[in-house]
Amino acid sequence: MSTPVIAVRDVVNRFGAQVVHDGVSFEVQPGEIFGIVGGSGSGKSVLLKTMLGLRRPDAGSVVVEGRDITAMDERELRAIKRRYGVTFQHGALFTSLTVAENIILPMAESLTLDELSYRRLVELRLRMVGLPLEAAAKYPAQLSGGMVKRAALARALALDPTILFLDEPTAGLDPIAATAFDDLVLYLRDTLHLTIVMVTHDLDTLMRTCDRVAVLVDRRVIVDTLETIVDYDHPWIRHYFHGARGRAMGAGPGDARGA
């Protein structure tokens, strides 16, 4: 087994007397797409913020590329955050900026380039995510939902990250657009050699793209391959994978990736 890109070790997150995570541990391996799922209140967003260094856990550690981010000061965190890209559930593009300006923003914080160089980098990122070059001059409100997701992904790729965090990447998309976005994620993982962590509630996306999945249940985590985890005897897991949507997808022994 190779050295993990991310190691979450015995993480505890609480809000007052409410314990959200009680000793959560798992590792994300290089080049894999690692899914995180769980019911409402299971702490998916809290865990993501902890992995991003936006929240310090009450106990435990998060090690990213060999460095413990929970022990870093703000200056050290800023440096390591340049190593990963993030997309948020609703795109989180700045509505007052064009697509090009949104993509340039993280570049301008770290690089000093001339206007032509920025424009060429924007064009490259747009091509990478399958957007037409004319999208650069548009504002988020002028884009479809699928285009907003792709523009947010282009911004996340602005600084050539090695790790990509996707928060509900296909939420709000119709099935055709969601499938196209899933295909794009797989393509980018393979061509850019990315490691991807994906928080999702979309069973289709999970089964189509993820190599392993972490299920947040009972303030802990269960991690396994999709082929195996569908048969875990836990009420939430059985309901999630074997409910009406899971049966429609063919989730079951040997079918987790084959629908």
Residue, then its C-alpha position, 0 to 999 in steps of 0.5 A: m500500500s502506498t503512502p496515503v495522500i490524506a490520513v484522518r486519525d481519531v478525529v473528534n468534532r463536537f458542538g457543545a455537548q453534541v458529538v458529531h464525530d467520535g474517533v473518525s479514522f480513514e486514509v485516502q490513497p493516491g489517485e483514487i476517488f474517495g466518496i463520503v456519504g451519510g444521513s442528515g446530521s452525520g457531519k459530512s460538511v463538518l468533516l470536509k471543513t476539517m479536512l480542508g483546514l477550515r475547522r480544527p478538530d476537538a481531538g485527532s489529526v488530519v495529515v495531508e501529503g505527510r503534513d499535519i494540518t491540525a498543527m499548522d498556523e495560518r501561514e503554513l495552512r495558506a501554503i498547503k491550501r494551494r496544493y488542493g482545489v475545492t468546489f462547493q455545492h452551489g458553485a460559490l462563484f462570485t456573482s459580480l465577477t465574470v467566469a474568467e475573473n473567478i478563475i484568475l482570482p486564486m491565480a492572482e493571489s499566488l502568481t504575478l503574470d501579465e494579462l495575456s498569460y492569465r488569459r491563456l491560463v483561463e482558456l486552458r482551464l475552460r478547455m479542461v472542463g469542457l466549457p466554450l471559450e466564450a464562457a469566459a466573459k459571462y457572469p454566473a447568472q448567465l450560465s446553466g447549472g451544469m456550466v456553473k459547476r464546470a466553471a467552479l471546477a475550472r477555478a478549483l483547477a486554477l493552481d494545478p492542484t494535486i488534490l481535489f475536494l468536491d462538495e455535492p458536485t452533481a446536486g441540482l443537475d438533471p441526470i444527463a448533466a450529472t452523468a456528463f459531470d461524472d465523466l468529466v471527473l473521471y477524465l480529470r482524475d486520469t489525465l491530471h493524476l488527481t486524488i479526489v475526495m467527494v462528498t455526495h448524496d447522489l447514489d448514481t454519482l457515487m457508484r459511477t465514480c468512486d473507488r471507495v466510500a466512507v459512510l458516516v454513521d453513529r458518529r463513526v465511519i465505515v470505509d470499504t470498497l463499493e462492491t463490499i460496503v453495499d452488503y454491510d448489515h447496518p440499517w442506514i447502509r442497507h436503506y441507502f444502497h438497497g432502497a428503491r433507488g439502489r435497487a433501480m441502479g442494481a446495487g448489490p453483490g458485484d454490481a456496485r460499479g456495474a449499473 
